Amino acid sequence: MLKPARIVGADHPPIAATVVDISLSGARIVVRCGVQIGAKFDLEIIDDGVPIGCEVVHVDPNFIGVKFVRMPRRIRPTGWRSRCATSC
């Protein structure tokens, strides 16, 4: 699963990101190499449009692991709009 997203914080402009894995408690995201982000931020999944409060719990060279500090509403699967437009 790949979902385009952005990291939103008060101290910087929105940062492009990609969600590669998501659960009810957190997500694994990728950002451009060298981008600095804070320990807490809002993650906005583009298709969903609702900011989710996050806290960084793991960083490695390829991924950032976050836990949700505010429970998100149900996240729609990738491609939901295109499937509905043809079958609804």
C-alpha positions as a LaTeX table, in Angstrom:
\begin{tabular}{lrrr}
\hline
Residue & $x$ (\AA) & $y$ (\AA) & $z$ (\AA) \\
\hline
Met1 & 0.00 & 0.00 & 0.00 \\
Leu2 & 1.40 & 3.39 & $-0.99$ \\
Lys3 & $-0.55$ & 6.51 & $-0.08$ \\
Pro4 & 0.62 & 10.06 & $-0.77$ \\
Ala5 & 0.68 & 12.19 & 2.35 \\
Arg6 & 2.15 & 15.33 & 3.83 \\
Ile7 & 3.68 & 16.14 & 7.19 \\
Val8 & 2.20 & 19.32 & 8.61 \\
Gly9 & 3.82 & 21.26 & 11.41 \\
Ala10 & 3.69 & 24.79 & 12.74 \\
Asp11 & 7.44 & 25.34 & 12.36 \\
His12 & 7.85 & 24.32 & 8.68 \\
Pro13 & 5.95 & 24.19 & 5.38 \\
Pro14 & 4.19 & 20.91 & 4.53 \\
Ile15 & 6.61 & 18.08 & 3.70 \\
Ala16 & 5.76 & 15.48 & 1.06 \\
Ala17 & 5.68 & 11.90 & 2.37 \\
Thr18 & 4.45 & 8.46 & 1.38 \\
Val19 & 2.65 & 6.09 & 3.75 \\
Val20 & 3.86 & 2.55 & 3.06 \\
Asp21 & 2.09 & 0.78 & 5.92 \\
Ile22 & $-0.71$ & 1.83 & 8.25 \\
Ser23 & $-2.63$ & 0.35 & 11.18 \\
Leu24 & $-5.03$ & 1.71 & 13.79 \\
Ser25 & $-2.11$ & 2.57 & 16.07 \\
Gly26 & 0.49 & 3.97 & 13.68 \\
Ala27 & 2.18 & 4.06 & 10.31 \\
Arg28 & 5.45 & 3.64 & 8.47 \\
Ile29 & 6.27 & 6.56 & 6.21 \\
Val30 & 8.98 & 7.63 & 3.76 \\
Val31 & 10.21 & 11.18 & 3.22 \\
Arg32 & 12.80 & 12.62 & 0.87 \\
Cys33 & 16.38 & 11.99 & 1.99 \\
Gly34 & 17.75 & 14.69 & 4.27 \\
Val35 & 14.39 & 16.12 & 5.33 \\
Gln36 & 14.29 & 17.00 & 9.03 \\
Ile37 & 11.03 & 16.55 & 10.91 \\
Gly38 & 10.12 & 17.07 & 14.54 \\
Ala39 & 9.26 & 14.38 & 17.07 \\
Lys40 & 5.54 & 15.29 & 16.87 \\
Phe41 & 3.56 & 16.41 & 13.84 \\
Asp42 & 0.29 & 15.94 & 11.97 \\
Leu43 & 0.22 & 13.46 & 9.10 \\
Glu44 & $-2.35$ & 14.21 & 6.43 \\
Ile45 & $-3.09$ & 11.39 & 4.00 \\
Ile46 & $-3.99$ & 13.19 & 0.79 \\
Asp47 & $-6.98$ & 10.98 & $-0.16$ \\
Asp48 & $-8.41$ & 11.21 & 3.36 \\
Gly49 & $-7.69$ & 14.87 & 4.07 \\
Val50 & $-7.83$ & 14.54 & 7.87 \\
Pro51 & $-4.71$ & 15.37 & 9.92 \\
Ile52 & $-3.66$ & 12.60 & 12.31 \\
Gly53 & $-1.52$ & 13.54 & 15.32 \\
Cys54 & 1.71 & 11.50 & 15.25 \\
Glu55 & 4.79 & 10.92 & 17.35 \\
Val56 & 8.01 & 9.44 & 15.92 \\
Val57 & 8.88 & 6.11 & 17.56 \\
His58 & 11.47 & 4.72 & 15.13 \\
Val59 & 13.82 & 6.10 & 12.48 \\
Asp60 & 16.03 & 4.09 & 10.14 \\
Pro61 & 17.69 & 5.02 & 6.83 \\
Asn62 & 14.61 & 4.09 & 4.80 \\
Phe63 & 11.53 & 4.60 & 6.97 \\
Ile64 & 10.06 & 6.59 & 9.85 \\
Gly65 & 7.77 & 4.76 & 12.25 \\
Val66 & 5.08 & 6.82 & 13.97 \\
Lys67 & 2.39 & 6.11 & 16.52 \\
Phe68 & $-0.90$ & 7.95 & 16.40 \\
Val69 & $-1.46$ & 10.16 & 19.41 \\
Arg70 & $-5.00$ & 10.99 & 18.28 \\
Met71 & $-7.06$ & 8.12 & 16.95 \\
Pro72 & $-7.72$ & 8.62 & 13.23 \\
Arg73 & $-11.10$ & 8.09 & 11.69 \\
Arg74 & $-11.41$ & 5.13 & 9.34 \\
Ile75 & $-8.88$ & 5.40 & 6.49 \\
Arg76 & $-10.17$ & 4.57 & 3.02 \\
Pro77 & $-8.19$ & 2.05 & 0.94 \\
Thr78 & $-6.09$ & 3.40 & $-1.93$ \\
Gly79 & $-8.11$ & 3.71 & $-5.11$ \\
Trp80 & $-11.48$ & 3.97 & $-3.31$ \\
Arg81 & $-12.64$ & 6.96 & $-5.36$ \\
Ser82 & $-11.80$ & 5.45 & $-8.74$ \\
Arg83 & $-13.58$ & 2.17 & $-7.96$ \\
Cys84 & $-16.67$ & 3.94 & $-6.63$ \\
Ala85 & $-16.88$ & 6.28 & $-9.59$ \\
Thr86 & $-17.21$ & 3.32 & $-11.95$ \\
Ser87 & $-19.46$ & 1.08 & $-9.83$ \\
Cys88 & $-21.75$ & 3.47 & $-7.87$ \\
\hline
\end{tabular}
